[in-house]
Amino acid sequence: MNAGVPWVSALTGIGLIGVLLALILAFRAWWEARLTPYLIVRRAAERRARRWLRLALGLALGIGTLNAFARSGFHLPFEIPPPGWPAPVSPSPTPSLEALPSPSPTPLEEIPPTPTSRPTPSPSPTSPPSPLPSPTLPYPPTLLTPLPGAVPAPPNARFTDLALTSACDERGRPLRIPTPPPTVFPAGTVRICGRFRVENMPVGAPWTVAWYREGALEDSSTLLWDGRPGQPGYIYNTRPDGFPAGRWEVRLYIEDRLQVRVEFEVR
């Protein structure tokens, strides 16, 4: 250890304690992920374990780098320099300057200032308003319930381009979807179905469709994916007495990750 840097030993000790503490917390999170039966809790514990491991690795690299610099003789900030460093520099003789007579000023002819036009600043374009974040809605209870035989979905699995319609067949498949898809349905509508694009979704991965009305959960269903690669997915909801009037929202999840949300109104 470099004796000229009195705080290297203290930082090394603090860093080693931090590495040990981060490893302990990472092991506890990993053990929690192994024991919990709930998918969403297991995913959260695995993310915590990875964060603690990255923190331990970063502290270890920082300690190693600091000690390498201290041992190499590189002068670190706040280092106590050894005696005789740096070498004293002898002052150079100051050259003498002779005063020269200043020339007498020559009168100049006054030139009237030429008026200059100032550029008029152009108004800056108004930036478009940033989109509002999605409102926070409660998780469906079915999403938090583990399904037997479920397989994990990869991070690149996605649902996109959900389009709704009230023209549905008996199986709940859309007969036709106008362009653009409708966002207002008349009162008394008894069926609403939809079609969405699917990417990288493995068979057996859990997914959820949730229907909200005025911010409250009305209906939800969690299933294991059984679609074929390259084919779209479908959702379907029916109300024999008609959908109640109000503002509705449909949300699709893969595991606990929100994929797409569509708002519509019944009036």
C-alpha positions as CSV (number, residue, x, y, z in Angstrom):
1,M,0.0,0.0,0.0
2,N,1.4,3.4,-0.9
3,A,2.3,5.2,2.4
4,G,1.8,8.6,0.7
5,V,-1.9,8.1,0.4
6,P,-3.3,7.7,4.0
7,W,-6.9,7.3,2.9
8,V,-6.4,4.3,0.5
9,S,-6.5,1.8,3.4
10,A,-9.7,3.3,4.8
11,L,-11.4,3.3,1.3
12,T,-10.2,-0.3,0.7
13,G,-11.7,-1.5,4.0
14,I,-15.0,0.3,3.4
15,G,-15.1,-1.1,-0.2
16,L,-14.6,-4.7,1.0
17,I,-17.4,-4.3,3.5
18,G,-19.6,-3.0,0.8
19,V,-18.7,-6.0,-1.5
20,L,-19.5,-8.4,1.3
21,L,-22.8,-6.8,2.1
22,A,-23.8,-6.7,-1.6
23,L,-23.0,-10.4,-2.0
24,I,-25.1,-11.3,1.1
25,L,-28.1,-9.3,-0.2
26,A,-27.7,-10.9,-3.6
27,F,-27.7,-14.4,-2.1
28,R,-30.8,-13.6,0.0
29,A,-32.7,-12.3,-3.1
30,W,-31.6,-15.4,-5.1
31,W,-32.7,-17.7,-2.3
32,E,-36.1,-15.9,-2.2
33,A,-36.5,-16.3,-5.9
34,R,-35.8,-20.1,-5.5
35,L,-38.4,-20.5,-2.8
36,T,-41.4,-18.3,-3.8
37,P,-44.2,-20.0,-5.9
38,Y,-45.4,-16.7,-7.4
39,L,-44.0,-15.7,-10.8
40,I,-44.2,-11.9,-10.3
41,V,-42.4,-12.1,-6.9
42,R,-39.7,-14.5,-8.4
43,R,-39.0,-12.1,-11.2
44,A,-38.6,-9.1,-8.8
45,A,-36.3,-11.1,-6.6
46,E,-34.1,-12.1,-9.5
47,R,-33.9,-8.5,-10.6
48,R,-32.7,-7.5,-7.1
49,A,-30.1,-10.3,-7.1
50,R,-28.7,-9.1,-10.4
51,R,-28.5,-5.5,-9.2
52,W,-26.6,-6.5,-6.0
53,L,-24.2,-8.6,-7.9
54,R,-23.4,-5.8,-10.3
55,L,-22.9,-3.5,-7.3
56,A,-20.4,-6.0,-5.7
57,L,-18.5,-6.3,-9.0
58,G,-18.3,-2.5,-9.4
59,L,-17.0,-2.0,-5.9
60,A,-14.4,-4.8,-6.4
61,L,-13.2,-3.3,-9.6
62,G,-13.0,0.2,-8.0
63,I,-10.9,-1.2,-5.1
64,G,-8.6,-3.0,-7.4
65,T,-8.1,0.1,-9.6
66,L,-7.4,2.3,-6.6
67,N,-4.8,0.0,-5.2
68,A,-3.2,-0.5,-8.6
69,F,-2.7,3.3,-8.9
70,A,-1.4,3.6,-5.4
71,R,1.2,0.8,-5.9
72,S,2.4,2.1,-9.3
73,G,3.7,5.3,-7.8
74,F,1.1,7.5,-9.7
75,H,0.4,10.6,-7.7
76,L,-3.3,10.5,-6.6
77,P,-5.3,13.4,-5.4
78,F,-4.6,14.5,-1.7
79,E,-1.4,12.3,-1.8
80,I,1.3,13.5,0.6
81,P,4.3,14.1,-1.7
82,P,7.7,12.6,-0.7
83,P,10.5,15.0,0.5
84,G,12.2,16.9,-2.2
85,W,9.3,16.5,-4.7
86,P,8.9,18.5,-6.8
87,A,12.4,19.9,-7.1
88,P,12.7,23.6,-6.3
89,V,12.9,25.8,-9.3
90,S,15.4,28.7,-9.2
91,P,13.8,32.0,-10.1
92,S,15.0,33.4,-13.5
93,P,16.3,36.9,-13.5
94,T,13.7,39.5,-14.4
95,P,14.7,41.4,-17.5
96,S,14.8,45.2,-17.1
97,L,12.6,47.2,-19.3
98,E,13.4,50.6,-20.6
99,A,10.6,53.2,-20.9
100,L,10.1,54.4,-24.4
101,P,8.7,57.8,-25.2
102,S,5.1,57.5,-26.2
103,P,4.2,59.1,-29.6
104,S,2.0,62.1,-29.6
105,P,-1.6,61.3,-30.6
106,T,-2.7,62.3,-34.1
107,P,-6.2,63.8,-34.2
108,L,-8.5,61.7,-36.2
109,E,-11.5,62.8,-38.3
110,E,-14.8,61.9,-36.7
111,I,-16.8,59.6,-38.8
112,P,-20.5,59.6,-38.1
113,P,-21.7,56.1,-36.9
114,T,-23.6,54.1,-39.5
115,P,-26.9,52.9,-38.1
116,T,-27.0,49.1,-38.2
117,S,-30.2,47.1,-38.3
118,R,-30.7,44.6,-35.6
119,P,-32.1,41.2,-36.6
120,T,-35.6,40.6,-35.3
121,P,-35.6,37.3,-33.4
122,S,-38.0,34.8,-35.0
123,P,-40.4,33.1,-32.6
124,S,-39.2,29.7,-31.6
125,P,-41.5,26.9,-32.5
126,T,-43.6,25.6,-29.7
127,S,-42.5,22.1,-28.8
128,P,-45.4,19.5,-28.8
129,P,-46.6,18.5,-25.4
130,S,-45.1,15.3,-24.1
131,P,-47.6,12.4,-23.9
132,L,-49.2,11.7,-20.6
133,P,-48.1,8.6,-18.8
134,S,-50.5,5.6,-18.6
135,P,-52.7,5.8,-15.6
136,T,-51.9,3.3,-12.8
137,L,-54.5,0.6,-12.6
138,P,-54.6,-2.3,-10.2
139,Y,-53.2,-5.7,-11.4
140,P,-55.8,-8.3,-12.1
141,P,-56.0,-10.9,-9.4
142,T,-55.6,-13.7,-12.0
143,L,-52.3,-12.2,-13.1
144,L,-50.9,-12.7,-9.6
145,T,-52.0,-16.3,-9.4
146,P,-49.3,-18.8,-10.7
147,L,-50.5,-21.3,-13.3
148,P,-49.3,-24.9,-13.3
149,G,-47.2,-25.7,-16.3
150,A,-46.4,-22.1,-17.2
151,V,-43.1,-21.4,-19.0
152,P,-41.2,-18.1,-18.8
153,A,-41.7,-15.7,-21.7
154,P,-38.5,-14.1,-23.1
155,P,-37.9,-10.4,-22.7
156,N,-38.5,-9.8,-26.5
157,A,-42.0,-11.3,-26.5
158,R,-44.5,-8.6,-27.4
159,F,-48.2,-7.8,-28.1
160,T,-48.8,-4.8,-30.3
161,D,-51.5,-3.2,-32.6
162,L,-54.6,-4.1,-30.7
163,A,-57.8,-3.2,-32.7
164,L,-61.3,-3.6,-31.3
165,T,-64.7,-4.1,-33.1
166,S,-68.2,-5.1,-32.3
167,A,-68.6,-7.2,-35.5
168,C,-67.7,-10.6,-34.0
169,D,-68.6,-14.1,-34.9
170,E,-69.8,-16.8,-32.5
171,R,-66.2,-17.8,-31.7
172,G,-65.3,-14.2,-30.7
173,R,-63.2,-13.6,-33.9
174,P,-63.5,-10.2,-35.6
175,L,-65.5,-10.3,-38.8
176,R,-64.3,-6.9,-40.0
177,I,-62.3,-4.1,-38.4
178,P,-62.8,-0.6,-39.8
179,T,-59.8,1.6,-40.5
180,P,-59.3,3.3,-38.2
181,P,-60.7,1.0,-35.5
182,P,-63.7,2.4,-33.6
183,T,-63.2,4.0,-30.2
184,V,-66.9,4.7,-29.5
185,F,-69.5,1.9,-29.2
186,P,-73.2,2.6,-28.9
187,A,-75.1,1.7,-25.7
188,G,-76.5,-1.8,-25.8
189,T,-73.4,-3.3,-27.5
190,V,-73.3,-6.9,-26.3
191,R,-70.0,-8.1,-28.0
192,I,-66.6,-6.5,-28.3
193,C,-63.7,-8.5,-29.7
194,G,-60.2,-7.6,-30.8
195,R,-57.1,-8.7,-32.8
196,F,-53.5,-8.0,-32.0
197,R,-50.0,-8.8,-33.3
198,V,-47.8,-11.4,-31.5
199,E,-44.0,-11.6,-31.6
200,N,-41.7,-14.2,-30.0
201,M,-44.4,-15.6,-27.7
202,P,-43.6,-19.3,-26.7
203,V,-46.4,-21.8,-26.2
204,G,-47.2,-22.2,-22.5
205,A,-46.2,-18.6,-21.4
206,P,-48.9,-16.8,-19.3
207,W,-50.7,-13.8,-20.6
208,T,-53.6,-11.8,-19.3
209,V,-56.4,-9.6,-20.7
210,A,-58.0,-7.1,-18.4
211,W,-61.1,-4.9,-18.9
212,Y,-61.5,-1.7,-16.9
213,R,-64.4,0.7,-16.6
214,E,-63.9,4.2,-15.1
215,G,-60.6,3.0,-13.6
216,A,-62.1,-0.1,-11.9
217,L,-61.4,-3.7,-12.9
218,E,-64.5,-5.3,-14.5
219,D,-63.2,-8.5,-15.9
220,S,-59.9,-10.4,-16.4
221,S,-58.6,-13.7,-17.6
222,T,-55.1,-15.3,-17.4
223,L,-54.3,-18.1,-19.8
224,L,-51.4,-20.1,-21.2
225,W,-50.5,-19.1,-24.7
226,D,-51.4,-21.8,-27.3
227,G,-51.1,-19.8,-30.6
228,R,-49.0,-20.7,-33.5
229,P,-46.0,-18.6,-34.6
230,G,-46.8,-15.9,-37.1
231,Q,-50.5,-15.8,-36.3
232,P,-52.4,-13.0,-34.5
233,G,-54.0,-13.2,-31.1
234,Y,-57.7,-12.6,-30.3
235,I,-59.7,-11.3,-27.3
236,Y,-63.4,-11.4,-26.7
237,N,-65.9,-10.1,-24.2
238,T,-69.7,-10.3,-24.1
239,R,-72.4,-8.7,-22.0
240,P,-75.9,-10.1,-22.5
241,D,-77.4,-6.9,-21.1
242,G,-75.0,-4.7,-23.0
243,F,-71.8,-3.0,-22.0
244,P,-72.5,-0.3,-19.3
245,A,-71.9,3.3,-20.5
246,G,-68.7,4.9,-19.5
247,R,-65.0,5.1,-20.4
248,W,-63.4,1.6,-20.8
249,E,-59.8,0.4,-21.2
250,V,-58.4,-3.0,-22.4
251,R,-54.9,-4.0,-21.3
252,L,-52.8,-7.0,-22.4
253,Y,-50.0,-8.4,-20.2
254,I,-47.3,-10.9,-20.8
255,E,-46.6,-12.3,-17.3
256,D,-46.5,-9.0,-15.3
257,R,-45.4,-6.7,-18.2
258,L,-48.0,-4.4,-19.7
259,Q,-47.8,-4.7,-23.5
260,V,-50.7,-2.6,-25.0
261,R,-53.7,-0.6,-23.9
262,V,-56.7,0.6,-25.8
263,E,-59.3,3.1,-24.6
264,F,-62.9,3.2,-25.8
265,E,-66.2,4.7,-24.8
266,V,-69.7,3.3,-24.6
267,R,-72.5,5.9,-24.9
